[in-house]
Amino acid sequence: NVIQVGGHGITFDNICVMYGGSHGIGSGTTKDLTVQNCTFGWIGGAIQHYNDNGTVTRFGNGVEIYGGCDGYLIDNCYLWQNYDAGVTHQYSSRSGGNCVMKNITYSNNVMTECIYSIEYFCGQNNPDFDAKMVNILMKGNICRYAGGFGWQRPNRVARHIQGGWLGN
């Protein structure tokens, strides 16, 4: 990550993150992460891992929490040309443990030319994995032109809101 969050109660205000190969701001499980009045552009494209089927998974989220959270606010930000998502909260049951994501707000942002403006998932069809999302609010966002430079991905699926995979 260009900026790796390590802790709780952290606020980023009025910063510009551009031209990073992985994620703009990335965090594992955290509490009270706020990102406001910030710009994230031309984020992603670096190789995360090679898949068994010969494809490549690449990094590319503007702001990401990978894990549980309680209090996650992205407000009044401009996110553009991100290879993957503008903003996301996500976790895979393959990572182990259980996961609760709560009190998340994406508000008043402009997200343009990201493969997904907003992406979220947790658990993905594993009945032995206890995962839940509680109190998620998306309001006042402007989402335009899904795709951007992420269109070179092997799965050319561009959406403004991408929730879950594998049938969820």
Secondary structure, 3 states (H helix, E strand, C coil): CCEEECCCCEEEECCEEECCCCCCEEECCEEEEEEECCEEEEECCCEEEECCCCCEEECCCCEEEECCEEEEEEECCEEEEECCEEEEEEEEHHHCCCEEEEEEEEECCEEECCCEEEEEEEECCCCCCCEEEEEEEEECCEEECCCHHHHHCCCCCCEEEEECCCCC
